[in-house]
Amino acid sequence: MLNFHIERMMVLSWYVLLLYIHIFSVVLSIGPYFILFPLLARIRHAPFEQLPDYLEPFRITVRLTKHAGHVLVATGILLTWLTAWTWKTSWIIVTVLIMVASLYFIARAFSPLLRQLKAPHENRDFLVNKLRKALIWYVIITLSMMWFMVAKPTLW
């Protein structure tokens, strides 16, 4: 009986540790994007020679998000394995589908825009507006994914 309680505490401890790591990786996947919004005005008006300094936080944020996403996926898989949830659960399926969409979106939205902004161009306002829209959409996509993970709605 004592072994059962010790074993159950160890499983619970792994679960709690993985859950905290999972939540922290969600914060790292979403949070840094909010600090990028104020940089958009500076990018819009900065001299071309200063643009790399303002674009660097975007590059760092995309890279941080990518690595946090790896941790997020790994801990999500482990948490699903440790719990009674299955891969056929509706909120898990929808979350995974949104995650796949966000991976495609982040690859297609930010990197090409940042490359275009680094090169000499005459349409900076247009590119900054596209970057703002990409930021807004990415935040909406990731917050919706987070809502499914927290609310766990039963859809079918």
Number of C-alpha atoms within 10 A of each C-alpha: 6 7 8 9 10 11 12 12 12 12 14 13 12 15 18 13 12 20 17 13 17 22 15 14 22 21 15 19 24 20 14 17 18 12 12 17 14 9 14 18 13 14 20 18 12 14 9 15 9 13 17 16 11 16 19 12 16 19 15 12 19 19 13 15 23 17 14 21 20 13 19 24 16 13 21 20 12 16 18 14 12 14 10 7 13 11 12 9 14 17 22 21 14 17 19 17 12 18 19 11 13 20 14 11 15 18 12 12 19 19 14 13 15 18 10 14 22 15 11 10 10 9 10 16 14 11 17 18 13 15 20 16 13 18 19 14 16 20 18 14 18 18 14 16 21 19 14 19 15 10 9 14 14 10 8 7
